[in-house]
Amino acid sequence: MAAADDAKVERKVSVEKVEKKEASEKKKEDDLPRPALYTFVQELLDALFPKNEAKNAAVGTVPENNIRKEFTEQCNKLNEAKFLGLAEHSYEDASARLAYILLHFTQHTYLVNSVLSDAYAACTNLQSRTTVFNELMRSVDWGRISVFSFGGGPAADVVGVLMWLHRFGFNARVQAAAADTCKQWESTVNALFKTMQFEMPDKDVQPTPQQKYTHNLWKKMDGNIKFFHSSLKSPTSFFKTASKEMIAIGQADIITLPFAVSSVAEAPETSNTIQCVLDTMKPGALLVYLDHVEGSQTELINNLAYWCGLRRIYFMKEMPYSMPLYEKAEFLEPYSKDLEKPVSRETKVTAIVYKKPSGYSYDRRLKMSKRESINVKQAQIRLRKTNPDFKLFRPNFY
């Protein structure tokens, strides 16, 4: 009898030890800092500044001690815009591209991630586990999706798509392509994704949680980003059915237009170019449109989408957005301390997601993971808090 009691006590003690150990490990995980993109931006600027200083010094265009001054001037110029993406700006100079990365890269990334997350949550029925994103989910289940970015600069919207896939636990590789008027962005994009790999010089040095997070995002990429030097204002390549741009657009599951239409909305060629792009989209593909709340660009894209047969599945006319609290401003202090205005953490944008419908029917009931269901439920709760009129979207096409 005594032996049995001793065995029970030992088992109880061992269970308590295991529970304490698990609680301790969980507390350590909770104490770890959230992966912040601001730290990644700081690491990226730390890598790009010396490279551009050495390049300018070799060419003799800008003295080494003046590139920081030009960078500050470009930041102040971009900060004068009332809304995010409002000012049309030339990024041929390295200091302008560095300023864009500091001011807009993180915000554009989070905006694309947030819009895709909210649209997916709004268009998913948890009871039946079906979603309007059916063709995209089919590509996700196959393990590969394609993304095309219009005017994305340093491909912040592509990183936003990677964050969305990581957030919902989708194990899919991403083939990405980007078109921009400034061909100098290509070298910046290559440097950006190289920084995401965080090759540690010392094997004994452990990567930070932020470095692990960005590395996991990079691992979802299927090769480098294909870069096209194209513009909505000069649509020659977009009217050729066999051009590389049109082939990439026709293969894309997600096409992004982040603050690209506002600067060219008044140009007469823009409507024809966008209409050609929308006609080339494959059935089931998504168009993610982001732009500022002023101007005629939203009316233009709505009219063109209607005439090209696209369905609007998510729409926020004036979407307020604030950076997460764990993205602390002091992370950017080494580069933002000399600016006239602080780096913007709040903005208001128009966000629309269109889908090119098809007759394909797809059932996700046996494929939706538990993690995905939890993420959808959390996103729907957040949507109801921010938008009391939110109702689950049930269109008549799947």
C-alpha positions in Angstrom: 0.0 0.0 0.0 2.8 2.4 1.0 4.7 1.5 -2.3 1.6 2.4 -4.3 1.2 5.7 -2.5 4.9 6.5 -3.1 4.5 5.7 -6.8 1.5 8.1 -7.0 3.5 10.8 -5.4 6.4 10.3 -7.7 4.1 10.4 -10.8 2.5 13.6 -9.4 5.9 15.2 -8.9 7.1 14.3 -12.4 3.9 15.7 -13.9 4.4 18.9 -12.0 8.0 19.2 -13.2 6.9 18.7 -16.8 4.2 21.3 -16.5 6.6 23.8 -14.9 9.1 23.1 -17.7 6.4 23.7 -20.4 5.2 26.9 -18.7 8.8 28.1 -18.5 9.4 27.4 -22.2 6.1 29.1 -23.1 7.1 32.2 -21.0 10.4 32.4 -22.8 8.6 32.3 -26.2 6.2 35.0 -25.0 9.1 37.1 -23.9 10.8 37.0 -27.3 10.3 40.2 -29.3 7.8 40.1 -32.1 9.5 39.9 -35.6 9.6 43.5 -36.6 10.2 44.6 -40.2 11.7 47.9 -38.9 14.7 45.9 -37.8 15.0 44.3 -41.2 14.8 47.8 -42.8 17.6 49.0 -40.5 19.7 46.0 -41.5 18.9 46.6 -45.2 19.9 50.3 -45.0 23.1 49.3 -43.1 24.0 47.1 -46.1 23.0 49.5 -48.9 24.5 52.7 -47.6 28.2 51.6 -47.7 27.6 50.0 -51.1 26.1 53.1 -52.6 28.7 55.3 -50.9 31.6 53.3 -52.5 29.8 53.2 -55.9 29.3 57.0 -55.9 32.9 57.6 -54.7 34.3 55.4 -57.5 32.2 57.2 -60.2 32.9 60.6 -58.6 29.2 61.7 -58.7 28.5 62.2 -54.9 31.2 62.6 -52.2 30.9 59.9 -49.5 29.9 62.4 -46.8 27.1 63.9 -48.9 25.0 60.8 -49.6 23.5 61.0 -46.1 22.6 64.6 -46.7 20.9 63.8 -50.0 19.1 60.9 -48.3 17.7 63.2 -45.6 16.6 65.7 -48.2 14.8 63.0 -50.2 13.1 61.7 -47.0 11.8 65.3 -46.2 10.5 65.6 -49.8 8.6 62.3 -49.7 7.2 63.2 -46.2 5.6 66.4 -47.6 2.9 64.2 -49.3 -0.5 64.4 -47.6 -1.2 60.7 -48.1 0.9 57.7 -48.6 1.9 57.4 -52.3 0.4 60.8 -53.2 3.6 62.4 -54.5 5.0 61.4 -57.9 8.7 60.9 -57.4 11.8 59.9 -59.4 13.8 57.0 -57.9 16.7 56.9 -60.4 19.0 58.4 -57.7 20.1 55.9 -55.0 19.3 58.3 -52.1 15.7 58.5 -53.3 15.4 54.7 -53.3 16.9 54.5 -49.8 14.4 57.2 -48.6 11.5 55.2 -50.0 12.7 52.0 -48.2 12.8 53.9 -44.9 9.5 55.7 -45.2 7.2 53.4 -47.2 8.6 49.8 -47.5 7.2 48.6 -44.1 3.9 50.3 -44.5 3.3 49.0 -48.0 4.2 45.5 -46.9 1.8 45.5 -43.9 -1.0 47.0 -46.1 -0.9 44.2 -48.7 -0.7 41.6 -45.9 -3.6 43.2 -44.0 -5.8 43.6 -47.1 -5.3 40.0 -48.3 -5.9 38.7 -44.8 -9.1 40.7 -44.3 -10.4 39.8 -47.8 -9.7 36.1 -47.3 -11.4 36.2 -43.9 -14.4 38.0 -45.3 -14.7 35.6 -48.3 -14.4 32.4 -46.3 -17.3 30.5 -44.7 -15.9 28.6 -41.7 -19.0 26.3 -41.3 -18.7 24.9 -44.8 -15.0 25.7 -45.0 -15.4 27.1 -48.5 -13.8 30.3 -49.9 -14.2 32.6 -52.8 -10.4 32.3 -53.2 -11.0 28.8 -54.6 -8.7 29.0 -57.7 -5.9 30.6 -55.6 -6.4 27.9 -52.9 -6.0 25.2 -55.6 -2.7 26.7 -56.6 -1.7 26.8 -52.9 -2.6 23.1 -52.5 -0.4 22.4 -55.6 2.4 24.2 -53.8 3.1 27.1 -56.1 1.5 30.5 -56.8 2.6 33.4 -59.1 2.6 37.1 -58.2 3.0 40.1 -60.5 3.7 43.5 -59.1 2.9 46.8 -60.9 5.0 49.7 -59.8 6.0 48.1 -56.5 9.5 49.6 -56.4 11.4 47.4 -53.9 8.8 44.6 -54.1 7.2 45.5 -50.8 3.9 44.0 -52.0 5.6 40.7 -52.9 6.9 40.6 -49.3 3.3 41.4 -48.1 2.1 38.3 -50.0 4.8 36.2 -48.4 3.7 37.5 -45.0 0.1 36.5 -45.8 1.1 33.0 -46.8 3.2 32.6 -43.6 0.4 34.0 -41.4 -2.2 31.4 -42.5 0.3 28.6 -42.7 0.1 28.1 -46.5 3.1 26.0 -47.7 3.4 27.3 -51.2 6.4 28.6 -53.2 6.1 32.0 -54.9 7.2 32.9 -58.4 7.3 36.7 -58.5 7.7 39.3 -61.3 7.7 43.1 -61.1 7.3 45.9 -63.6 8.5 49.4 -62.7 9.5 52.6 -64.6 12.8 52.8 -62.7 15.1 50.0 -63.7 17.5 50.8 -60.9 15.1 49.1 -58.5 16.2 45.7 -59.8 19.6 45.9 -58.0 17.8 47.1 -54.8 15.4 44.2 -54.9 18.2 41.7 -55.3 20.0 43.3 -52.3 16.8 43.2 -50.3 16.2 39.5 -50.8 19.9 38.7 -50.2 19.5 40.5 -46.8 16.5 38.3 -46.0 18.8 35.3 -46.2 21.0 36.7 -43.3 24.1 34.7 -44.0 25.8 34.6 -40.6 29.6 35.3 -40.7 30.1 33.4 -37.4 28.6 30.0 -37.0 28.5 30.5 -33.2 26.2 33.6 -33.5 22.6 32.7 -33.3 20.1 34.5 -35.6 17.5 36.8 -33.9 13.8 36.1 -34.1 13.5 38.9 -36.7 16.2 37.3 -38.9 14.5 33.9 -38.5 11.2 35.4 -39.6 12.5 37.1 -42.7 14.5 34.0 -43.6 11.3 31.9 -43.4 9.7 34.4 -45.8 12.6 34.2 -48.2 12.4 30.4 -48.2 8.9 30.7 -49.8 10.4 32.3 -52.9 10.9 30.2 -55.9 14.0 31.8 -57.4 14.6 35.5 -57.9 12.1 38.2 -58.9 11.9 38.7 -62.6 12.1 42.5 -63.3 10.6 44.3 -66.2 11.4 47.9 -67.1 7.8 48.9 -68.1 5.4 51.7 -67.4 1.6 52.2 -67.7 2.4 55.4 -69.5 4.4 53.6 -72.3 2.2 50.5 -73.0 4.0 49.2 -76.0 5.0 45.8 -74.4 1.5 45.4 -72.9 -0.2 45.3 -76.2 1.9 42.4 -77.5 0.3 39.1 -76.6 3.6 37.3 -76.7 5.6 39.8 -74.7 7.3 38.6 -71.5 5.2 41.0 -69.4 1.9 39.7 -70.8 3.0 36.1 -70.3 3.8 36.8 -66.7 0.5 38.6 -66.1 -1.4 35.8 -67.7 0.2 33.3 -65.4 -0.2 35.4 -62.2 -2.6 34.2 -59.4 -2.2 37.6 -57.7 -1.6 41.0 -59.4 -0.9 44.0 -57.2 -1.3 47.7 -58.0 0.2 49.5 -55.0 -0.1 53.3 -55.4 0.7 52.9 -59.1 -2.4 54.3 -60.8 -2.7 57.6 -59.0 0.4 59.1 -60.7 -0.7 58.1 -64.2 -4.5 58.2 -63.9 -4.8 61.3 -66.0 -2.6 60.0 -68.9 -4.7 59.0 -71.9 -2.7 55.7 -72.4 -3.4 54.5 -68.9 -7.0 53.3 -69.5 -6.0 51.2 -72.5 -3.0 49.7 -70.8 -4.9 48.7 -67.6 -7.8 47.3 -69.7 -5.3 45.2 -71.7 -3.9 43.9 -68.4 -7.3 43.1 -66.9 -8.3 41.2 -70.1 -5.1 39.1 -69.9 -5.8 38.0 -66.3 -6.5 34.3 -66.1 -9.8 33.1 -64.6 -9.7 33.0 -60.8 -6.8 35.5 -60.5 -7.0 38.3 -58.0 -6.2 42.0 -58.5 -5.2 43.8 -55.3 -5.6 47.6 -55.7 -4.1 50.0 -53.1 -4.0 53.8 -53.5 -4.6 57.1 -51.7 -8.2 58.3 -51.1 -8.0 61.4 -53.2 -8.2 61.6 -57.0 -10.0 59.9 -59.9 -7.9 56.7 -59.9 -10.4 54.6 -57.9 -13.3 55.5 -60.2 -11.1 54.6 -63.2 -10.1 51.2 -61.9 -13.7 50.4 -60.9 -15.0 51.3 -64.3 -12.3 49.3 -66.1 -12.8 46.3 -63.8 -16.6 46.4 -64.5 -16.2 46.5 -68.3 -13.6 43.7 -68.1 -15.9 41.4 -66.2 -14.1 41.4 -62.8 -16.0 41.0 -59.6 -15.3 43.2 -56.6 -15.0 40.9 -53.6 -13.5 43.3 -51.0 -13.8 47.1 -50.9 -12.7 49.7 -48.3 -13.1 53.3 -49.6 -11.3 55.0 -46.7 -9.3 52.3 -44.8 -7.4 53.7 -41.8 -4.3 51.8 -41.0 -1.8 52.1 -38.1 1.5 50.2 -37.8 1.6 47.4 -35.2 2.8 48.5 -31.7 5.7 46.1 -31.8 7.1 48.0 -34.8 8.8 50.5 -32.5 9.9 53.9 -34.0 13.3 53.7 -32.2 14.3 50.8 -34.5 14.7 53.4 -37.3 16.2 56.1 -35.1 19.7 55.9 -36.6 18.3 57.0 -40.0 15.2 59.0 -39.0 16.7 61.3 -36.3 17.6 64.1 -38.7 14.2 64.2 -40.5 11.9 67.2 -40.2 8.9 64.9 -39.6 8.9 61.4 -38.0 8.3 58.3 -40.2 4.6 58.0 -40.8 2.9 55.3 -38.8 -0.7 56.0 -39.8 -2.4 56.4 -43.1 -5.7 56.2 -44.9 -6.0 54.3 -48.2 -8.5 52.8 -50.6 -8.2 49.0 -50.8 -10.1 46.9 -53.3 -9.7 43.2 -54.2 -11.1 42.1 -57.6 -11.5 38.5 -58.9 -11.8 37.4 -62.4 -14.6 34.8 -62.1 -14.7 31.4 -63.7 -16.9 28.4 -63.7 -14.5 26.3 -61.6 -16.1 24.8 -58.5 -13.8 23.9 -55.6 -14.4 22.5 -52.1 -12.0 23.2 -49.3 -13.8 21.2 -46.6 -11.2 18.4 -46.4 -8.2 20.7 -47.0 -8.5 23.6 -44.5 -6.0 23.2 -41.7 -6.7 23.9 -38.0 -4.2 26.8 -38.1 -5.9 28.3 -41.1 -9.3 28.0 -39.5 -8.1 29.8 -36.3 -6.5 32.6 -38.3 -9.7 33.1 -40.4 -11.8 33.2 -37.2 -9.4 35.8 -35.6 -9.4 37.9 -38.7 -13.2 37.8 -38.8 -13.4 38.9 -35.2 -11.1 41.8 -36.0 -13.2 42.7 -39.0 -16.4 42.8 -36.9 -14.7 45.1 -34.3 -13.4 47.6 -36.9 -16.5 47.3 -39.1 -19.8 46.6 -37.3 -21.6 46.2 -40.6 -19.4 43.4 -41.7 -21.2 40.3 -43.0 -19.7 37.1 -44.4 -19.5 37.6 -48.1 -21.5 35.0 -50.0 -21.4 35.7 -53.7 -23.3 33.6 -56.3 -20.1 32.5 -58.0 -17.4 30.1 -56.8 
